[in-house]
Amino acid sequence: MSETAIRARITGRVQGVSFRAWTKGRAEALGLEGWVRNEVDGSVTALFGGAPEAVAQMARALKEGPRWARVDRVETAPADIADIPPGFRITQ
């Protein structure tokens, strides 16, 4: 099975609520690679790559987020698997 990748933009109360750490933990548990970062507009952006079902599970999980977050919207778009760095990290 080939790998797939998505870029996600999450809006709501998603900064200052451990959203990036939660995302990293969930992505690693699913065996995904990529990154997550805060944006200046208050949103969070993430890039995920891996097995299609794991990427789909992560996309669904982003709609909930950690318990302190309030997710208003998750926008996803296909991404190039070649752009996914090894491992999963929180970036600036």
C-alpha positions in Angstrom: 0.0 0.0 0.0 1.4 3.4 -0.9 1.7 6.3 1.5 -0.3 9.5 1.4 0.0 13.0 2.9 -2.2 15.9 3.9 -1.8 19.4 5.1 -4.3 20.5 7.7 -5.2 24.0 9.0 -7.0 23.9 12.4 -8.8 27.0 13.7 -10.5 27.8 17.0 -8.9 27.8 20.5 -5.9 25.8 19.4 -3.0 27.7 20.7 -2.0 27.7 24.4 -3.9 24.4 25.0 -1.2 21.8 24.2 -2.6 21.2 20.8 0.8 20.8 19.2 2.0 18.3 21.8 -1.2 16.4 21.6 -0.9 16.3 17.8 2.7 15.0 18.0 1.7 12.3 20.4 -1.3 11.2 18.3 0.7 11.3 15.1 3.5 9.2 16.6 1.1 6.7 18.0 -0.4 6.3 14.5 3.1 5.9 12.9 2.9 9.2 11.0 5.7 11.5 10.0 5.6 15.3 9.5 5.3 18.4 11.6 2.9 20.7 13.4 3.3 24.5 14.1 1.4 27.5 15.4 0.6 30.3 13.0 0.6 34.0 13.7 -3.2 34.2 13.0 -3.9 31.8 15.9 -4.4 28.7 13.8 -2.3 25.5 13.8 -0.9 24.0 10.6 0.2 20.4 10.3 1.6 18.2 7.6 1.2 14.4 8.0 2.3 11.5 5.9 2.0 7.7 6.2 -0.5 4.9 5.7 -3.7 6.2 4.2 -5.9 4.8 7.1 -3.6 6.4 9.7 -3.7 9.7 7.9 -7.5 9.5 7.8 -7.6 8.7 11.5 -5.4 11.7 12.3 -7.6 14.0 10.2 -10.7 12.8 12.1 -8.9 13.2 15.5 -8.0 16.8 14.6 -11.7 17.7 14.7 -11.7 16.9 18.5 -8.2 17.9 19.6 -7.1 17.8 23.2 -9.8 18.4 25.9 -8.7 22.1 26.5 -9.0 23.0 22.8 -12.1 24.2 20.9 -11.8 23.2 17.3 -14.0 25.3 15.1 -12.7 24.1 11.7 -10.3 21.7 10.1 -9.4 22.3 6.5 -7.3 19.6 4.7 -5.7 19.4 1.4 -3.6 16.7 -0.3 0.2 17.1 0.1 3.2 15.6 -1.6 4.6 12.7 0.4 8.0 13.7 -0.8 7.7 16.9 1.4 7.3 14.9 4.6 10.4 14.9 6.8 11.4 11.8 8.7 9.9 11.5 12.2 7.4 13.9 13.6 8.3 17.3 15.1 6.9 20.5 16.5 8.2 23.4 14.5 8.1 27.2 14.9 
